[in-house]
Amino acid sequence: MLMKGVTLRGLEVFEALAKTGSVAQTAEITGLSQPAVSQQLRNLEKALAADLVDHGRRPMVLTPAGQTFLSRTEAVLSELRLAQSELTVVDLSHLPALAMGLIDDFDNDLTPRLVSILADSLTKCRFKMITAPSHDIIRAMEAKELHIAVAASLGTARDGIIEYPLVRDPFILVAPKGFIQPHAKGSARTDMEQMHTLPFLRYASEQLISQQIDTHLRQQNLSFESRFEIGSHLALMAMVARRVGWAITTPLGLMRAARFHDQIEAYALPFGSAARTISLFTSSDWADSVPRDVSQTMRHLIQSQIIEPALTRFPWLTNDFHVIDP
């Protein structure tokens, strides 16, 4: 039993406050009022008989006790969210077959966990899962080769297909470590002259993410030399790490390349903001609850396996990188 004053809501508030340093932003994230956020924090500190944040500083920073408690809090909440996601899909044993396609952005973290969750429930089902770029997943869905597809949204409704939005994945700039001068770090006013001193590394032109990035650049009246087209997130991040050039990607792409995080830096897009939506798609004639249940499971997994680690490392993504509630 938790000691009096320690509640799950209080832990969630503390976790959000540790990331943002702001009562106002924490209120926005948790859906509470600002006074309620402050009260939750006071109750938690009283129960623990310790100050978790330095109340005299803005933005708030954690005390040594708060830093220690945060690691425990994140571990507890992560396990609870995983448990919740594993309980969301209750029974899929009635399905004779299920073919599913997932965007390859999830290969490292989410796909293995999702497969294990589904396997426990698909006891009498012929199950097939493929991972591929969005354009290949969408083509397979339109050809009716898949029952469920998870891919980047085209942003337009299509006949015969239902879309369940899962996550907002903003476009961000990634550059070799030290490439962006210190005065521009964290700024939306990155000196554009710097962007022409190294080549722009593009995704392969047939990929949907490349087309979405190009559309945004045209809307901003920007043009960069096309010398490199790379069809792999990891290869693209490796080239950035080797100082070959800079790129535009998303947090999902960035988090797949954890091995290169010490050699690259990420920033909010300095020329207008834009994002893609990752969605689950299924046929409109599927009246079963399976697509809705799977989409909810995926939201929980995306939150715990990808978004929370990303916000810990890149807290400036807090308001832009998030799951989309149904």
C-alpha positions in Angstrom: 0.0 0.0 0.0 1.2 3.5 -0.9 1.8 5.7 2.1 -0.9 8.4 2.7 -0.4 11.3 0.3 1.5 9.3 -2.3 -0.9 8.8 -5.3 -0.6 7.7 -8.9 -1.8 11.2 -9.9 0.8 12.8 -7.7 3.5 10.7 -9.3 2.3 11.6 -12.8 2.3 15.3 -11.8 5.8 15.1 -10.4 7.1 13.3 -13.5 5.6 15.9 -15.8 6.9 18.8 -13.6 10.4 17.3 -13.6 10.4 17.4 -17.4 8.9 20.8 -17.9 9.9 22.8 -14.8 6.6 24.6 -15.3 3.4 24.3 -13.3 1.5 25.7 -16.3 2.9 23.2 -18.8 2.4 20.4 -16.3 -1.3 21.4 -15.9 -1.6 21.3 -19.7 0.0 17.8 -19.9 -2.0 16.3 -17.0 -5.3 18.1 -17.7 -5.4 19.5 -14.2 -5.7 23.2 -13.1 -2.5 24.9 -12.0 -3.6 25.0 -8.3 -4.4 21.3 -8.5 -0.9 20.6 -9.8 0.7 22.6 -7.0 -1.5 20.8 -4.4 -0.5 17.4 -5.8 3.1 18.3 -5.5 2.7 19.6 -1.9 0.9 16.4 -0.9 3.6 14.3 -2.4 6.4 16.2 -0.7 4.6 16.2 2.6 4.1 12.4 2.4 7.8 11.9 1.6 8.9 14.5 4.2 11.3 15.9 1.5 11.4 18.8 -0.9 11.5 17.3 -4.5 11.9 20.6 -6.3 13.5 24.0 -5.6 10.4 26.1 -5.3 12.5 29.3 -5.4 13.7 28.8 -9.0 11.9 29.3 -12.3 11.8 27.1 -14.2 11.7 24.6 -11.3 14.6 22.3 -10.9 14.8 19.0 -8.9 16.6 18.8 -5.6 19.0 15.9 -5.0 16.1 14.1 -3.3 13.9 14.8 -6.2 16.4 13.5 -8.7 16.7 10.2 -6.8 12.9 9.9 -6.5 12.3 10.7 -10.2 14.2 7.6 -11.4 12.0 5.4 -9.2 8.9 7.3 -10.2 9.6 6.8 -13.9 10.3 3.1 -13.5 7.0 2.6 -11.6 4.9 4.6 -14.0 6.5 2.9 -17.0 5.7 -0.6 -15.7 2.1 0.5 -14.9 1.7 1.8 -18.4 3.1 -1.3 -19.9 0.7 -3.4 -17.8 -2.2 -1.3 -18.9 -1.3 -1.7 -22.6 -1.0 -5.5 -22.2 -4.5 -5.7 -20.7 -6.1 -3.5 -23.4 -6.3 -6.3 -26.0 -8.3 -8.8 -24.1 -9.3 -11.6 -26.5 -8.4 -12.0 -30.1 -8.8 -15.8 -30.1 -11.9 -15.7 -32.3 -9.9 -14.4 -35.3 -9.0 -17.1 -37.9 -6.3 -14.9 -39.5 -4.6 -11.5 -39.0 -2.2 -9.9 -41.3 -0.6 -6.7 -40.0 1.9 -4.2 -41.3 3.9 -1.8 -39.1 6.0 1.2 -40.1 9.6 0.3 -39.6 10.1 3.3 -37.2 8.9 1.0 -34.5 11.4 -1.9 -35.1 13.7 -1.3 -32.1 11.3 -0.6 -29.3 7.6 -1.2 -30.0 7.2 -4.0 -32.5 8.7 -6.8 -30.3 6.5 -5.8 -27.4 3.4 -5.6 -29.5 4.1 -9.0 -31.1 4.4 -10.7 -27.7 1.2 -9.1 -26.5 -0.8 -10.2 -29.6 0.8 -13.7 -29.6 -0.7 -14.4 -26.1 -4.2 -13.6 -27.4 -4.1 -15.0 -31.0 -4.2 -18.6 -29.8 -6.1 -20.0 -32.9 -5.1 -17.5 -35.5 -2.8 -17.5 -38.5 -0.8 -14.4 -37.8 1.5 -12.5 -40.2 3.4 -9.3 -39.5 5.6 -7.2 -41.8 7.6 -4.1 -41.2 8.3 -1.6 -44.0 8.3 2.1 -44.9 5.0 3.8 -44.9 4.5 3.9 -48.7 4.9 0.1 -48.9 2.6 -0.5 -45.9 -0.1 1.8 -47.5 0.2 0.0 -50.8 -0.3 -3.4 -49.2 -3.3 -2.1 -47.3 -4.9 -0.7 -50.4 -4.3 -4.0 -52.2 -6.1 -5.7 -49.3 -3.0 -7.8 -48.4 -3.3 -6.5 -44.8 -6.1 -6.4 -42.2 -4.4 -3.7 -40.1 -1.7 -1.2 -41.2 0.2 1.3 -39.1 1.9 4.0 -41.2 2.2 7.7 -41.7 -1.1 9.3 -42.6 -1.6 10.9 -46.0 -3.9 13.4 -44.4 -6.9 12.6 -46.6 -9.8 10.2 -46.2 -9.9 7.2 -48.5 -12.9 5.2 -49.4 -13.3 1.9 -47.6 -10.6 2.6 -45.0 -11.0 3.8 -41.4 -8.1 5.7 -39.8 -7.3 5.7 -36.1 -4.7 8.5 -35.4 -2.0 7.3 -32.9 0.8 9.8 -32.5 1.9 13.3 -33.6 5.4 13.0 -34.8 6.9 16.5 -35.5 9.7 17.2 -38.0 12.9 18.2 -36.3 16.4 19.2 -37.5 19.4 16.9 -36.7 23.0 18.0 -37.2 26.5 16.8 -36.3 27.4 17.7 -32.7 28.8 21.2 -32.6 27.6 22.1 -36.1 25.0 24.6 -34.9 26.8 27.5 -33.1 26.2 27.9 -29.4 24.3 31.1 -29.7 21.6 29.4 -31.9 21.2 26.3 -29.7 17.6 25.7 -28.7 16.5 28.6 -30.9 14.0 28.7 -33.6 16.2 31.3 -35.3 19.0 29.0 -36.4 21.3 31.0 -38.8 20.2 29.7 -42.3 23.7 30.4 -43.6 25.0 27.6 -41.4 22.6 25.2 -43.2 24.4 25.7 -46.5 27.9 24.9 -45.2 27.1 21.1 -45.1 24.8 19.2 -47.6 21.2 18.4 -46.8 20.7 14.7 -46.4 17.3 13.6 -47.8 15.2 10.6 -47.3 14.8 8.6 -50.6 12.3 10.5 -52.8 9.8 7.6 -53.1 9.4 7.6 -49.3 6.3 9.3 -47.9 8.4 11.1 -45.2 10.6 12.6 -48.0 7.6 13.9 -49.8 6.1 15.4 -46.7 9.4 17.2 -45.9 9.7 18.5 -49.4 6.2 19.8 -49.2 7.0 21.7 -46.1 10.2 23.2 -47.6 8.3 24.4 -50.6 5.8 26.1 -48.4 8.6 27.9 -46.7 10.2 28.8 -50.0 13.3 26.9 -49.2 15.6 24.9 -51.5 18.6 22.9 -50.7 21.0 21.1 -53.0 20.0 17.4 -53.6 23.2 15.3 -53.5 22.2 12.5 -51.1 19.0 10.4 -50.9 19.0 7.8 -48.1 16.3 5.2 -47.7 17.1 4.2 -44.1 16.7 6.1 -40.8 19.8 4.5 -39.3 22.0 5.2 -42.4 20.8 8.8 -42.4 21.6 9.3 -38.7 25.0 7.6 -39.3 25.9 10.0 -42.0 24.9 12.9 -39.8 27.0 11.5 -37.0 30.0 11.3 -39.4 29.5 15.0 -40.3 28.6 14.3 -43.9 25.6 16.6 -43.6 22.4 17.5 -41.7 18.9 16.2 -42.0 15.2 16.6 -41.2 13.7 13.7 -39.4 11.2 13.1 -36.6 11.5 11.9 -33.0 10.5 8.4 -34.0 13.4 8.3 -36.5 15.8 9.9 -34.0 14.9 7.5 -31.2 15.6 4.5 -33.5 19.2 5.8 -33.8 20.1 5.8 -30.1 23.6 4.6 -30.9 24.4 7.9 -32.5 22.9 10.3 -29.9 26.2 11.3 -28.5 27.4 12.4 -32.0 24.4 14.3 -33.1 22.2 17.2 -31.8 18.5 17.7 -32.4 16.6 21.0 -32.6 13.1 22.3 -33.3 12.7 22.9 -37.0 14.0 26.4 -37.5 11.9 27.2 -40.6 8.2 26.8 -39.7 6.7 23.9 -37.7 5.3 20.8 -39.2 4.5 17.2 -38.2 3.3 14.0 -39.6 0.6 11.7 -38.0 1.2 8.0 -37.5 -2.1 6.2 -37.7 -3.7 2.7 -37.7 -5.7 1.8 -40.8 -8.2 -0.9 -41.3 -11.0 -1.8 -43.7 -14.3 0.0 -43.0 -16.2 -3.3 -43.3 -14.4 -4.7 -40.3 -17.1 -4.3 -37.6 -15.1 -6.1 -34.9 -13.6 -4.1 -32.0 -10.1 -5.5 -32.8 -8.7 -2.4 -34.7 -9.9 -0.1 -31.9 -8.4 -2.3 -29.2 -5.1 -2.7 -31.1 -4.9 1.1 -31.6 -5.3 1.7 -27.9 -2.7 -0.8 -27.0 -0.3 0.9 -29.5 -0.9 4.3 -27.9 0.1 3.0 -24.5 3.2 1.3 -26.0 4.2 4.4 -27.9 3.9 6.5 -24.8 5.9 4.2 -22.6 8.5 2.8 -25.0 9.2 5.8 -27.2 7.7 9.1 -26.1 8.7 9.0 -22.4 12.4 8.2 -23.2 12.4 10.9 -25.9 11.1 13.6 -23.6 13.6 12.6 -20.9 16.4 13.2 -23.4 14.8 16.1 -25.4 12.4 17.9 -23.0 11.8 20.6 -25.6 9.6 18.1 -27.5 7.1 18.0 -24.7 4.3 19.9 -26.4 4.9 18.6 -29.9 5.5 14.8 -29.6 2.5 13.1 -28.1 -0.1 10.4 -28.6 -3.4 11.4 -30.1 -6.3 10.5 -27.8 -9.2 8.7 -29.6 
